Amino acid sequence: MNMKLELVAVPVTDVDRAKSFYVNQIGFHEDHDHRVTENLRFVQLTPPGSACSIV
């Protein structure tokens, strides 16, 4: 069986700051940015050319 890693969870204390770093400094692509509640937000970012994303 061939297994592949698709998502890696990276907990952060400041979502906007982390998103800005990964998108503007490193060049990741923003796949999703979904606010579930005032205190819960999911952001999925993917490096260029990668099949694995961070969430």
Secondary structure, DSSP 8 states (H G I E B T S, - for coil): ------EE----S-HHHHHHIIIIII--EEEEEEEEETTEEEEEEE-TT-S-EE-
